[in-house]
């Protein structure tokens, strides 16, 4: 199966992945072997470094699982470095306006379409062996922007309309925090804002993404029109498995 998630989304596929919060290539490899469509390395809240991310990419290579990354911020310099490392898709947190969304896209594209610096010996181009990479990069890289604030909700339609944005990804926890209702995911006002983003994104024709804490919820959200979901992380799945084992052993 191709790891070109952008093409798979355009073909109407539904994609399911998980975060990796650690710098462990073993964790990434195990996750990739389960059949996940992607492993998303979290460099906003996770503990990994760029060299560790490259090790994780090597660990999942050849499994059919794509390696994506959430960068710490809308920072063209960090984005340039992770793209040169060979990330197959990027997620940028707290994109609040169409101007910020355009900045994300520009950081991901070579001139004249954007401002990404071009180097000939990066891992992304197989260290210069694959010079065709430069012509394919914009068509293959999956670009995701996160809607996580009330301001972003208001601008959701305009953000989704930005050329080069592939996925509008709703971050419910941060959105709840900005509303003063941290972790109150069933709050009616929060649900109303999420519905606004859902409707604006689906109307735009762009892919809609969010968090799905359980597989059952993932199935439900796919049925509601979501195309890309993240269900847990290496750490949350490890914790849940051990807690369940302890309960079964009478120790929980």
Secondary structure as a PSIPRED ss2 file (coil, helix, strand):
# PSIPRED VFORMAT (PSIPRED V4.0)

   1 X C   1.000  0.000  0.000
   2 X C   1.000  0.000  0.000
   3 X C   1.000  0.000  0.000
   4 X C   1.000  0.000  0.000
   5 X H   0.000  1.000  0.000
   6 X H   0.000  1.000  0.000
   7 X H   0.000  1.000  0.000
   8 X H   0.000  1.000  0.000
   9 X H   0.000  1.000  0.000
  10 X H   0.000  1.000  0.000
  11 X C   1.000  0.000  0.000
  12 X C   1.000  0.000  0.000
  13 X C   1.000  0.000  0.000
  14 X C   1.000  0.000  0.000
  15 X E   0.000  0.000  1.000
  16 X E   0.000  0.000  1.000
  17 X E   0.000  0.000  1.000
  18 X E   0.000  0.000  1.000
  19 X E   0.000  0.000  1.000
  20 X E   0.000  0.000  1.000
  21 X C   1.000  0.000  0.000
  22 X C   1.000  0.000  0.000
  23 X C   1.000  0.000  0.000
  24 X C   1.000  0.000  0.000
  25 X H   0.000  1.000  0.000
  26 X H   0.000  1.000  0.000
  27 X H   0.000  1.000  0.000
  28 X H   0.000  1.000  0.000
  29 X H   0.000  1.000  0.000
  30 X H   0.000  1.000  0.000
  31 X H   0.000  1.000  0.000
  32 X H   0.000  1.000  0.000
  33 X H   0.000  1.000  0.000
  34 X C   1.000  0.000  0.000
  35 X C   1.000  0.000  0.000
  36 X C   1.000  0.000  0.000
  37 X C   1.000  0.000  0.000
  38 X E   0.000  0.000  1.000
  39 X E   0.000  0.000  1.000
  40 X E   0.000  0.000  1.000
  41 X E   0.000  0.000  1.000
  42 X E   0.000  0.000  1.000
  43 X C   1.000  0.000  0.000
  44 X C   1.000  0.000  0.000
  45 X C   1.000  0.000  0.000
  46 X C   1.000  0.000  0.000
  47 X C   1.000  0.000  0.000
  48 X C   1.000  0.000  0.000
  49 X C   1.000  0.000  0.000
  50 X H   0.000  1.000  0.000
  51 X H   0.000  1.000  0.000
  52 X H   0.000  1.000  0.000
  53 X H   0.000  1.000  0.000
  54 X H   0.000  1.000  0.000
  55 X H   0.000  1.000  0.000
  56 X H   0.000  1.000  0.000
  57 X H   0.000  1.000  0.000
  58 X H   0.000  1.000  0.000
  59 X H   0.000  1.000  0.000
  60 X H   0.000  1.000  0.000
  61 X C   1.000  0.000  0.000
  62 X C   1.000  0.000  0.000
  63 X C   1.000  0.000  0.000
  64 X C   1.000  0.000  0.000
  65 X C   1.000  0.000  0.000
  66 X E   0.000  0.000  1.000
  67 X E   0.000  0.000  1.000
  68 X E   0.000  0.000  1.000
  69 X E   0.000  0.000  1.000
  70 X E   0.000  0.000  1.000
  71 X E   0.000  0.000  1.000
  72 X C   1.000  0.000  0.000
  73 X C   1.000  0.000  0.000
  74 X C   1.000  0.000  0.000
  75 X C   1.000  0.000  0.000
  76 X H   0.000  1.000  0.000
  77 X H   0.000  1.000  0.000
  78 X H   0.000  1.000  0.000
  79 X H   0.000  1.000  0.000
  80 X H   0.000  1.000  0.000
  81 X H   0.000  1.000  0.000
  82 X H   0.000  1.000  0.000
  83 X H   0.000  1.000  0.000
  84 X H   0.000  1.000  0.000
  85 X C   1.000  0.000  0.000
  86 X C   1.000  0.000  0.000
  87 X C   1.000  0.000  0.000
  88 X C   1.000  0.000  0.000
  89 X E   0.000  0.000  1.000
  90 X E   0.000  0.000  1.000
  91 X E   0.000  0.000  1.000
  92 X E   0.000  0.000  1.000
  93 X C   1.000  0.000  0.000
  94 X C   1.000  0.000  0.000
  95 X C   1.000  0.000  0.000
  96 X C   1.000  0.000  0.000
  97 X C   1.000  0.000  0.000
  98 X H   0.000  1.000  0.000
  99 X H   0.000  1.000  0.000
 100 X H   0.000  1.000  0.000
 101 X H   0.000  1.000  0.000
 102 X H   0.000  1.000  0.000
 103 X H   0.000  1.000  0.000
 104 X H   0.000  1.000  0.000
 105 X H   0.000  1.000  0.000
 106 X H   0.000  1.000  0.000
 107 X H   0.000  1.000  0.000
 108 X H   0.000  1.000  0.000
 109 X C   1.000  0.000  0.000
 110 X E   0.000  0.000  1.000
 111 X C   1.000  0.000  0.000
 112 X C   1.000  0.000  0.000
 113 X C   1.000  0.000  0.000
 114 X C   1.000  0.000  0.000
 115 X C   1.000  0.000  0.000
 116 X E   0.000  0.000  1.000
 117 X C   1.000  0.000  0.000
 118 X C   1.000  0.000  0.000
 119 X C   1.000  0.000  0.000
 120 X C   1.000  0.000  0.000
 121 X C   1.000  0.000  0.000
 122 X C   1.000  0.000  0.000
 123 X H   0.000  1.000  0.000
 124 X H   0.000  1.000  0.000
 125 X H   0.000  1.000  0.000
 126 X H   0.000  1.000  0.000
 127 X H   0.000  1.000  0.000
 128 X H   0.000  1.000  0.000
 129 X C   1.000  0.000  0.000
 130 X C   1.000  0.000  0.000
 131 X C   1.000  0.000  0.000
 132 X C   1.000  0.000  0.000
 133 X H   0.000  1.000  0.000
 134 X H   0.000  1.000  0.000
 135 X H   0.000  1.000  0.000
 136 X H   0.000  1.000  0.000
 137 X H   0.000  1.000  0.000
 138 X H   0.000  1.000  0.000
 139 X H   0.000  1.000  0.000
 140 X H   0.000  1.000  0.000
 141 X C   1.000  0.000  0.000
 142 X E   0.000  0.000  1.000
 143 X E   0.000  0.000  1.000
 144 X E   0.000  0.000  1.000
 145 X E   0.000  0.000  1.000
 146 X E   0.000  0.000  1.000
 147 X E   0.000  0.000  1.000
 148 X C   1.000  0.000  0.000
 149 X C   1.000  0.000  0.000
 150 X H   0.000  1.000  0.000
 151 X H   0.000  1.000  0.000
 152 X H   0.000  1.000  0.000
 153 X H   0.000  1.000  0.000
 154 X H   0.000  1.000  0.000
 155 X C   1.000  0.000  0.000
 156 X H   0.000  1.000  0.000
 157 X H   0.000  1.000  0.000
 158 X H   0.000  1.000  0.000
 159 X H   0.000  1.000  0.000
 160 X H   0.000  1.000  0.000
 161 X C   1.000  0.000  0.000
 162 X C   1.000  0.000  0.000
 163 X C   1.000  0.000  0.000
 164 X C   1.000  0.000  0.000
 165 X C   1.000  0.000  0.000
 166 X C   1.000  0.000  0.000
 167 X E   0.000  0.000  1.000
 168 X E   0.000  0.000  1.000
 169 X E   0.000  0.000  1.000
 170 X E   0.000  0.000  1.000
 171 X C   1.000  0.000  0.000
 172 X H   0.000  1.000  0.000
 173 X H   0.000  1.000  0.000
 174 X H   0.000  1.000  0.000
 175 X H   0.000  1.000  0.000
 176 X H   0.000  1.000  0.000
 177 X H   0.000  1.000  0.000
 178 X H   0.000  1.000  0.000
 179 X C   1.000  0.000  0.000
 180 X C   1.000  0.000  0.000
 181 X C   1.000  0.000  0.000
 182 X C   1.000  0.000  0.000
 183 X C   1.000  0.000  0.000
 184 X C   1.000  0.000  0.000
 185 X C   1.000  0.000  0.000
 186 X C   1.000  0.000  0.000
 187 X C   1.000  0.000  0.000
 188 X H   0.000  1.000  0.000
 189 X H   0.000  1.000  0.000
 190 X H   0.000  1.000  0.000
 191 X H   0.000  1.000  0.000
 192 X H   0.000  1.000  0.000
 193 X H   0.000  1.000  0.000
 194 X H   0.000  1.000  0.000
 195 X H   0.000  1.000  0.000
 196 X H   0.000  1.000  0.000
 197 X H   0.000  1.000  0.000
 198 X H   0.000  1.000  0.000
 199 X H   0.000  1.000  0.000
 200 X H   0.000  1.000  0.000
 201 X H   0.000  1.000  0.000
 202 X H   0.000  1.000  0.000
 203 X H   0.000  1.000  0.000
 204 X H   0.000  1.000  0.000
 205 X C   1.000  0.000  0.000
 206 X C   1.000  0.000  0.000
 207 X E   0.000  0.000  1.000
 208 X E   0.000  0.000  1.000
 209 X E   0.000  0.000  1.000
 210 X E   0.000  0.000  1.000
 211 X E   0.000  0.000  1.000
 212 X C   1.000  0.000  0.000
 213 X C   1.000  0.000  0.000
 214 X C   1.000  0.000  0.000
 215 X H   0.000  1.000  0.000
 216 X H   0.000  1.000  0.000
 217 X H   0.000  1.000  0.000
 218 X H   0.000  1.000  0.000
 219 X H   0.000  1.000  0.000
 220 X H   0.000  1.000  0.000
 221 X H   0.000  1.000  0.000
 222 X H   0.000  1.000  0.000
 223 X H   0.000  1.000  0.000
 224 X C   1.000  0.000  0.000
 225 X C   1.000  0.000  0.000
 226 X C   1.000  0.000  0.000
 227 X C   1.000  0.000  0.000
 228 X E   0.000  0.000  1.000
 229 X E   0.000  0.000  1.000
 230 X E   0.000  0.000  1.000
 231 X E   0.000  0.000  1.000
 232 X E   0.000  0.000  1.000
 233 X E   0.000  0.000  1.000
 234 X H   0.000  1.000  0.000
 235 X H   0.000  1.000  0.000
 236 X H   0.000  1.000  0.000
 237 X H   0.000  1.000  0.000
 238 X H   0.000  1.000  0.000
 239 X H   0.000  1.000  0.000
 240 X H   0.000  1.000  0.000
 241 X H   0.000  1.000  0.000
 242 X H   0.000  1.000  0.000
 243 X H   0.000  1.000  0.000
 244 X H   0.000  1.000  0.000
 245 X H   0.000  1.000  0.000
 246 X H   0.000  1.000  0.000
 247 X H   0.000  1.000  0.000
 248 X H   0.000  1.000  0.000
 249 X C   1.000  0.000  0.000
 250 X C   1.000  0.000  0.000
 251 X C   1.000  0.000  0.000
 252 X C   1.000  0.000  0.000
